[in-house]
Amino acid sequence: MKKRILRWLGNIIALVVALFLILAVLEVAVRIFIPQSSILTVRDRYIGRTLKPNMDVHLQGSDWASHLWTNAYGWNGNTFPVEKPGHIKRILHIGDSLVEAIHVDTDKNFVSQLEQHMPGTQQLNLSVAGRGTFLELLTYRHYGRSYNPDVTVLWFYTGNDSRDNYVTRDFIKGISMEESVIEEPQLGILKTFLLQKLRLPRLIFEKGKDNPLFLWLLVRTGLLSTEPEELNRDIPLGLATTIVDTPERALAMEVNEKLLVAMKKEVDKGMLVLGIIPSLLEMDLRTTPELIEKYPVLQGKKIDLDFSQKRIAELAEQHGILVFNATPVLRQALLDGKKPYLEGDGHLSQEGHDIIAREFKAWLIAHNLP
């Protein structure tokens, strides 16, 4: 009996050791072969995270490769003096990953191109992936204002900004807009080790974070302390706050309007412009039947691929904010057989950056800006 117990114990130990070795090999493989965007950022007490300062790295994805460098402040681009030179006009760009643009070379994203093709201007890119409008407002408050911009462009990505703003609705209600510090959630020792120190768990989380079953498992195992908005939903929140007529979308638009008004009040130096970048999903009218096939619950629902970008533009204009909407030019590019988006993840391709740089430059000149 004792020998049998020892044999079973030995088998269990061998299994645990083998599993540990397999996971260790996978962790090493992930570190070597799979680029991780999370290692590009550092903690920031005001806006959560920024890119690492003075970084110079080469990145690669399934359908893109880029050379990314950052300045001394942790923004994508070259270092610039905080004090604006007297003969220079500054245009500040604040957005999420679409404008942060790690998928193309730093000197080829549309912000850099604008500076190259508009002599006498400095185009500063203060964009960080994963931002909603509230964090972008804080970015202006704590960093953008000090650069004394002549024009501030708030870039709104209709693919997920409404969702991000909807998720923060209770947070925004519960605090004053004067609140300025973003507290990072406190994790236990095990959670910290798994989700912050190791790359394999982070990769698994990134790949599965939009899967309700995966999120349910994380909640049940204690790795997520509260149930995410996506759980127990028939319609994904990203669709419910953009192209599908739902109560969530109506509420998201109310939050969007509140944040736009707050941003206009916040920008007390120069002029505020709202730039709108639509998602690839919203560009293709053939998307609707495919969505209904994937989500049968959408059958009979009112789906409007253009609603989000049109409504956001209307809200901004109602409050006296100038709007540049990239939807028409990007849709025309697709109709012309061009590929302004990366097929793998929907970010702007090099062609997309070229298009926005060209069109936004023309728009600025037409509006006598800066």
N, C-alpha and C positions, 0 to 999 in steps of 0.2 A: 504493500500500500504506500509506504513511504517512498519507494523507488518511483512509483507511478506519479506521485505528487511532484517529486523532484523533476521527473521527466517533463511533466506538463509545465512546471515552472520554468524549466530550461527552454521549452518551446516558446512560451510567452515572451521570455526575455529576448530570445533570438528574433522573434517576430517584431518586437518593439525596436530592437537595434536595426533590423533590416529596414523597417519603415522610416526610422530616423535617417539612415544613410540615403534612402531614396529621396526623402524630402531635402536633405542637404545637397544632394546632387542637383535636384531641380532648382533649388535656390541659387546655386552657383551658375547653372545654365541660364536662369533668368537674368542674373546680374551681367553675364557675358553677352548674351545674344539678344535680349529684349530691352530696348530703351525705355526708361521710366521717367515720365514727365514730373513725377513727384519729387525726384531728386534735384530738380531745377529750382525749387522754391525754398524760401526761408520764412520763418515766423515773423509777422509784423503786428505789433500791438494795436495798431489803428485800423488796419484793413484786412487782418487775418494772415495774408501771405503776399509776398512779392517774389519776383525772380531773384536768384542769387546775384549779388553785385559782382561786377568785373568777371563775368563768366565768358568763356569762349569754348563752345562745344559743337561737335557735329552730331546731328540727330538723323534717325532714319525710321520710317514707318513702312507699312505694306506698299504704299503707292506714293511715297514722298521721301525726300532727303533734304536736309537743310544745314546751314551754318549759322548758328545763333550766337550772338554776343550781347552782353548787357553792359550798361554803364555803371558808374560808381554808386548810383542810387538804387540799382536793382530794376531798371526799366530796359526794355528791349531797344537798343540803339546806342549811339555814341554819347560820351559824357559831354555835358554842357554846363556853363556857369549858371548858378541859381539866379544871379542878377542878370536881367535881360539887357543885352547891349542896346544902346539908344537907337541905332539904325535898323534894328531887327524887329519884325513882326512875328509873334509867337502864336502858333495854333496848337492847342492841347487836345489830344485824342484819348478818350477814356472808354474802354469797352471790355469785353470778355475775351475768350480764346480766339474768336474770329479776328480780332484786331491785334491781340498779343502776337499772333502769327508766328508760332515756333515752327510751322510746317514749311516755311519758305525762308530763304536767306534773309538775314536782318536787313541788308541793304536793298532788298528787292520787295519787301512788303509795301503795301500802298502808302503807309505813313512816310517811310523813307523815300519812296519815289516822289511823293509830293514835295518834300524838301529839295530833292535834286532838280525838280522841274519848276520850282517856284522860287527863283532867286530873291534873297532878302527876307526869307522866312525861316524860322526854325519850327519843325514839326516834332512835337514831343509825344511819345507813345507811353502812356501810363496805364496800359491795359494789362489785366491779369486774368488768367483762365478761371472759370467758375464764378465770375462776378454776376450779381444782380444789380439793379439800379441803386439800391441802398448803399452797397459797398462802393459803388462807383461815385456816389455822392460823397462818401467819406474820403475817397481817394482825392477828390478835388479839395475837400476841406483841409485835409492834413498835408497834402503835397502840391496839388495843382495850383492852388491860390498863390503859394509862395513863388511860383515861377512867373507870375504876372502875365498871364496869357491875354492876347488880344481877342482870340476866339477859342471857345471851349466846345469841342464836339463830343456829345454823349452818344455813343454808338449803341443802338438797340438791336439785338439779334432776336428776331421773332421766333426762332426755333426753340428757345428755352427761357428767354428773359421773363416772359409773362409767368411761366411756371415758377421760376426762381422767386419772382416778386410775390406770387400767390403764397408760396410756402412761408415767406417771411412776414405775412400779413399780421399775425398775432404779435410777433416780435416788435413790429413797427408800431402797432397800436399801444403796446405796453410801455414804450419808452418815449422820451422826448426826442425830437429830431436833433436836439443838441447833444445827445449821447454820442460819444466818440470812440469808445474802446470796445473792440470785439474780443470777448473772452473765448478762448479755445476750450472745448470740453475737456474735463479731467478724465483720463482713462486709468483703469487699474494697471498694475504691473504687467499682467499677462496680455491685456489688450494693447498696451503701449508697445510691448515687445513684438507682438504679432503684426499690428497694423502700422507701426511707425518705423520699426527697426528692420523688419524683413521685407524683401520685395515680392516674394512668391505670394504671401497672403494679400498684399496690396494689388498684385496683378489679378488674382482671383476675384477680389472685390470689385475692381474696375470693370472686369468682364461680366460680372453677374449682378451689378448694382441695379439694373433695370428689370431684373427678373423677380416677380413677386414671390415665387417659391423660395428663391435664394434669400431674399430679404426676410421672409418669414422664419427661415432657419437661423439667420443671424439674431433675430429678436429672441427666438426660443433658447438659443445658446448663450444669450446675455451679451453678445458682441455689439448689439444695438440696444440702447436702453429704452427707446420709444419707437413705436411703430411708425415707419415712414409714410408719407402721404400716398405712395404708390400702392400700399397694401390694401387688399379688399376693394379694389377698384376694377370695374368692368372695362372702363375706358382709361388708357394711360393718361396721366395728368398732363403730359406734354401736349397731347391732342385736346384734352378737355379744356385747356386754358388758351387754345389758339384757334383751331379750325372747326371745332365742333361747338354747336350752340348749347351751352350748359350753364347752370348756375355758377360753376367754378370760373368759367370764362368771364361772366359778368362781374364777379367779385375781383378777378385778376385785373380787369380793366379799371376798376375803381382804385385799386392799389397802384396800378401804373400811373394813373392820373395824379394821385396824391404825391407820388415820388417825382413826377415831372414838375409839378408845382414847387415842391421843395427844392429841386435842383435849380430851377430858375431863380428862386430866392437866394440860393447859396452862391450862385455865380454872380458875384458883385464886381468882377473885373472883366471888362470886355463883353463880348456877345456869346450867348448860348445857341448852339445849333444841335438839332437832333438828327443823327444819321441812322437810317434804317437798313439793315441787311436781312433779307429773308432767308429761310432755310431752303435746302434743296427740295425737301418734301413739298413745300408750298409752291414751287416753281413749275411742277409738272402736273398738268390737268389730268393725266392718266392715273394719278395717284389714288383718286377717290375709289374706283372699283377695287383696287388692290387693298386698300385699307379695310373696306367692307368685308372682303374675303378673309382678311387676317383677323378682323374684329367684327364678327357677325352682329354684335350688339349695336353697331353703328347703323345697321339697316333701318331706314326710316328717319334717321337723325339728319338735321340740317347741317351740311358740311360746306364750308366756304373757305377755300384755300387763301383767298385774298383778304379775309376779314381782319386778321391781326395787323398786318402792315397798314391797311387803310385806317383802321380805328386808332392805332397809335399815332399816325400822322394827324388825324383829325383832333385828337386830344391835345397834341403839342400846339397845333395852329390855333386852337381855341384859346390857348394861354399865351399867345404871342411869341411862340418859339419857331424859328425858321426850321424847315425840314428838308433834308436831302434823302430821297427814297431811292435806293439802288435796285428796287424790284424790277422796273421796266427794262433796264439795261441788262440785268443778269438773265431775265427771262428771254430777251431777244437773243442774247448770246447762246443760250441753250437751243433756241429755235434755229440758229445759224450753224448748229453742229459743234459749237465750242464747248469746252468743259471748264466752267468757272469754279466748279466744286470738286473736291477730292471724293471719289466714289466710295472710298473706304469708310470715312467718318464724317463727311459732309462739311468739313472746313473749306475755306477758300483755297483754290489751287493758285499756282503762279499766274495763270491766265485770269483768274478772278481778281487777284490783287492788281494786275495791270489794268483791268477794266475799271475798277473803282478808282484807282489813282487818276486815270484819264478823265473820267466823268466828274469826279468830285473837284478836280482842279478847274474844269470848265464851269462847274456850278459856283465855285467860290469867286471866280472872275466875273461871272454874270451878276453876282450879288455884291460886287465891289468889296469883297472880303479878302484878306483881313484889312 
